[in-house]
Amino acid sequence: MTESPVPHPQPAARPGVVLAGHVLFTLLNSLLFANTVWLMPLLVRLYFGATDPRWKDWQTTLITAAVPTFMMSSIFWNDLLRRVSLRNYLCIYWLTAVLPLGCLALAQNYWQLLACHVVATAGLAGWTPLNGKLLKHFYSDAVRGRAYALLNVVTLASGIAAVYFVGQWVEADATAFRMYFPVAAAIQLVAVAILMWLVRLTGAEHELLPRRPPSWAALLRPVLHMREVLRADRTFLHYETAFMTYGAAFMLCDALLPVLATDRLHMRYEDYAHYTQVVLRAGALIAMLPMGWLLDRLGPVRTSGFAFAVLGLYPLLLIVATLAAGPGGADAGTWTSATVVVACLVYGVAMAGVQMGWMLGPVTLAGSTDKVPQYVAIHATLVGVRGILFQGLGMLLYQLTGSFAWPLALAVLAFAWAALQMRRLHGLMQPVRPAVSPDRASAATVEALD
């Protein structure tokens, strides 16, 4: 039998103070991670990669696939969150997710870059269950969508500035990443300190006390528990199925964009940063608050379905840009660049809705605060499954056909099917969502697993 922590009275905390502190943490956090995802594959393409294009393409795929693949470890991070103190959890998180990025300053070849990247992505998966827990604790159901949207606006606005200037910096000096990553990693220590202060201010510490001692024997329990939760909560299972379909399309595009941009469109650091990363963040920034408003009124299912439908335009426009560039990118010019800009703008607008549904869908469907980290961790873990399957599939289709059009056309169909799945799920949930809970439907099994 598991003992519950002794509840403590929650100290009064003004919502404005909590939100302001959360905004500051978010701003500092984005200074590092806004540039990590796009810059790593570009370093492979333009700095560390093999001279043989065939190996360079697969080296790039290993980098882009690492982020979603190691999200599979979120389910284990969730179990760790229940077994260690928050202080120790954040220390482990910083050592695994942040410090390896700081060590990129010492990387001398592709394999050293990949090693740092793999460790960092495995550590980054630890943020997801904690973030879900804190969002549930910090904000009420009535305002959580708008609060999360505001935090995303801060992430995007600071990310736009960071990507814009780092893109110019690395274009002027290809070794600038050796200074950027250590400094940005050190700043994360301040961000972690702010988060600890917020947890104490809101009284969330007692909810995050260790509930079980660490145990190597419990290593497989999160996986078994995940299966039980999905079996018990059919609504959550259908939600994850739709996100799996969307994720297949997303991974196909994610694997191909750095290759398409550098090989076919002849972009370098600055062009790639400005035409793709800055533009997509600008689109998301414009749409984020409206998407938060939409989610508070329509819920995560309909909001996600709408976003999936709009996302179908993204690979379609990339196909147009590819065809306009001609064989080998010989005709790449202003028209091609403009098409990529429009594609990334549409992508950013739609991803604002996806981001809202991605985090707040599991938070909403979990019901109780105690179940939120588990639902979010399951959701993040399944990102890894689709990353493993479809990043490689996208690159394989490109290698076999010699064309970006075939995998991108498959992505268009998958986005459309995901939108239809969410539409069907909304119909099944009417007039109210069935009151199915893993606490009741599989209480005996869950207790045994714990």
Residue pairs with C-beta under 8 A, 6 or more apart in sequence:
2 211
2 212
2 450
3 211
4 211
5 206
5 207
5 209
5 211
6 206
7 206
8 203
8 206
9 203
10 202
10 203
11 201
11 202
11 203
13 201
13 202
13 203
15 139
17 201
18 138
18 198
18 201
18 202
19 147
19 150
21 194
21 197
21 198
21 201
22 138
22 147
22 151
22 198
23 150
23 151
23 154
24 194
25 191
25 194
25 195
25 198
26 151
26 154
26 155
26 158
27 154
27 155
27 158
28 187
28 188
28 190
28 191
28 194
29 155
29 188
29 191
30 154
30 155
30 158
30 159
30 162
31 158
31 162
31 184
31 187
32 98
32 101
32 181
32 184
32 185
32 187
32 188
33 124
34 155
34 158
34 159
34 162
34 163
34 281
35 162
35 163
35 166
35 180
35 184
36 101
36 120
37 67
38 163
38 272
38 273
38 276
38 277
39 166
39 170
39 177
39 269
40 63
40 113
40 117
41 60
41 63
41 64
41 258
42 170
42 258
42 262
42 269
42 272
43 113
43 177
44 56
44 59
44 60
44 63
44 110
44 113
44 258
45 56
45 60
45 258
45 259
45 262
46 174
46 262
46 268
46 269
47 174
48 107
48 109
48 110
48 113
49 55
49 56
49 59
49 60
49 110
50 56
50 59
50 110
53 263
54 399
57 259
57 395
57 398
57 399
58 395
59 110
59 114
60 255
60 258
60 259
61 255
61 391
61 392
61 394
61 395
62 114
63 113
63 114
63 117
64 254
64 255
64 258
64 391
65 251
65 255
65 387
65 388
65 391
65 392
66 114
66 117
66 118
66 121
67 121
67 124
67 387
68 247
68 251
68 254
68 383
68 384
68 386
68 387
68 388
68 391
69 121
69 384
69 387
69 388
69 391
70 118
70 121
70 122
70 124
70 125
70 384
71 121
71 125
71 128
71 380
71 381
71 383
71 384
71 387
72 125
72 381
72 383
72 384
72 385
72 388
73 122
73 125
73 126
73 381
73 384
74 125
74 126
74 128
74 129
74 376
74 377
74 378
74 380
74 381
74 383
74 384
75 222
75 223
75 226
75 377
75 378
75 380
75 381
76 219
76 222
77 125
77 126
77 128
77 129
77 130
77 377
78 129
78 222
78 373
78 374
78 376
78 377
79 218
79 221
79 222
80 89
80 92
80 126
80 214
81 89
81 126
81 129
81 130
81 133
81 208
81 373
82 210
82 211
82 212
82 373
83 210
83 211
83 212
83 213
83 214
83 215
84 92
84 210
84 214
85 208
85 209
85 210
86 196
86 199
86 205
86 208
87 196
89 126
89 130
89 208
90 192
90 195
90 196
92 123
92 126
93 123
93 126
93 127
93 130
93 192
94 188
94 189
94 192
95 123
96 119
96 120
96 122
96 123
96 126
97 120
97 123
97 124
97 126
97 127
98 120
98 123
98 185
98 188
99 185
100 115
100 116
100 117
100 119
100 120
100 123
101 116
101 120
101 181
101 184
101 185
102 181
102 182
102 184
102 185
102 186
103 116
104 113
104 116
104 177
104 178
104 181
104 182
105 177
105 178
105 179
105 181
105 182
106 112
107 113
107 116
125 380
128 376
128 377
128 379
128 380
129 373
129 374
129 376
129 377
129 380
130 373
131 359
131 376
132 359
132 362
132 363
132 372
132 373
132 375
132 376
132 377
133 204
133 207
133 208
133 369
133 372
133 373
133 376
134 195
134 198
134 199
134 204
135 144
135 147
135 148
135 359
135 360
135 363
135 372
136 144
136 363
136 366
136 369
136 372
137 202
137 204
137 207
137 369
138 147
138 198
138 202
138 204
139 147
139 148
141 364
142 296
143 296
144 296
144 360
144 363
145 292
145 293
145 295
145 296
145 356
145 360
146 289
146 292
146 293
146 296
147 292
148 292
148 356
148 359
148 360
149 288
149 289
149 291
149 292
149 293
149 295
149 356
150 289
150 292
152 284
152 288
152 292
152 352
152 355
152 356
153 285
153 288
153 289
156 281
156 282
156 284
156 285
156 288
157 285
159 281
160 278
160 281
160 282
160 285
163 273
163 277
163 278
163 281
164 273
164 274
164 278
166 176
166 180
166 273
167 269
167 270
167 272
167 273
167 274
167 277
167 278
168 270
168 273
169 176
169 180
170 176
170 177
170 180
170 269
170 270
170 273
171 268
171 269
171 270
174 269
198 204
199 205
199 208
207 369
212 218
212 450
221 449
221 450
222 377
224 449
225 374
225 446
225 449
225 450
226 377
226 378
226 381
228 438
228 442
228 445
228 446
228 449
229 236
229 374
229 375
229 378
229 438
229 442
230 236
230 237
230 240
230 378
231 237
231 442
232 436
232 437
232 438
232 441
232 442
233 365
233 436
233 437
233 438
233 441
234 434
234 436
235 365
235 425
235 428
235 429
235 433
235 434
235 436
236 362
236 365
236 375
236 378
238 421
238 425
238 428
239 300
239 301
239 361
239 362
239 365
239 425
240 378
240 379
240 382
241 421
242 304
242 305
242 308
242 418
242 421
242 422
242 425
243 304
243 358
243 361
243 379
243 382
243 418
244 382
244 385
244 386
245 414
245 417
245 418
245 421
246 304
246 308
246 311
246 354
246 414
246 415
246 418
247 382
247 383
247 386
247 387
247 390
248 386
248 389
248 390
248 411
248 414
249 311
249 315
249 410
249 411
249 412
249 413
249 414
249 415
249 418
250 311
250 386
250 411
251 386
251 387
251 389
251 390
251 391
251 393
251 394
252 315
252 390
252 391
252 393
252 394
252 397
252 407
252 408
252 410
252 411
252 414
253 314
253 315
253 318
253 394
253 408
253 411
254 391
254 394
255 390
255 391
255 392
255 394
255 395
256 318
256 394
256 395
256 398
256 404
256 407
256 408
257 276
257 318
258 272
259 395
259 398
260 318
260 321
260 322
260 404
261 267
261 271
261 272
261 275
261 276
261 340
262 268
262 272
263 329
264 322
264 325
264 328
264 329
264 332
264 404
265 321
265 325
265 329
265 332
265 336
265 337
265 340
266 329
266 332
267 275
267 276
271 337
275 337
275 340
275 341
275 344
276 340
276 344
277 344
279 341
279 344
279 345
279 348
280 344
280 345
280 347
280 348
280 351
281 348
282 345
282 348
283 344
283 345
283 346
283 347
283 348
283 349
283 351
283 352
284 348
284 349
284 351
284 352
284 355
285 348
285 352
286 348
286 349
286 352
287 348
287 349
287 350
287 352
287 353
288 352
288 355
288 356
290 352
291 303
291 307
291 352
291 353
291 355
291 356
292 356
294 303
294 306
294 353
294 356
295 303
295 353
295 356
295 357
295 360
298 306
299 364
300 356
300 357
300 360
300 361
300 364
300 365
301 357
301 361
301 422
301 425
301 426
301 429
302 422
302 426
303 353
303 356
303 357
304 353
304 354
304 356
304 357
304 358
304 361
304 422
305 418
305 419
305 420
305 421
305 422
305 423
305 425
305 426
306 353
306 419
307 350
307 351
307 352
307 353
307 354
307 357
308 350
308 354
308 415
308 416
308 418
308 419
308 422
309 415
309 416
309 419
310 346
310 349
310 350
310 353
311 346
311 347
311 350
311 351
311 354
311 415
312 412
312 415
312 416
312 419
313 343
313 346
313 350
314 343
314 344
314 346
314 347
314 350
314 411
314 415
315 408
315 409
315 411
315 412
315 415
316 408
316 412
317 339
317 340
317 342
317 343
317 346
318 340
318 343
318 404
318 408
319 404
319 405
319 408
319 409
320 339
320 343
321 336
321 339
321 340
321 343
322 403
322 404
322 405
322 408
323 405
324 331
324 332
324 335
324 336
324 339
325 331
325 332
325 336
326 332
358 379
359 376
361 379
362 372
362 375
362 376
362 378
362 379
363 372
363 375
363 376
365 375
366 372
366 374
366 375
366 376
367 437
368 439
371 438
371 439
393 407
394 407
394 411
397 406
397 407
397 410
398 404
398 406
398 407
438 446
439 446
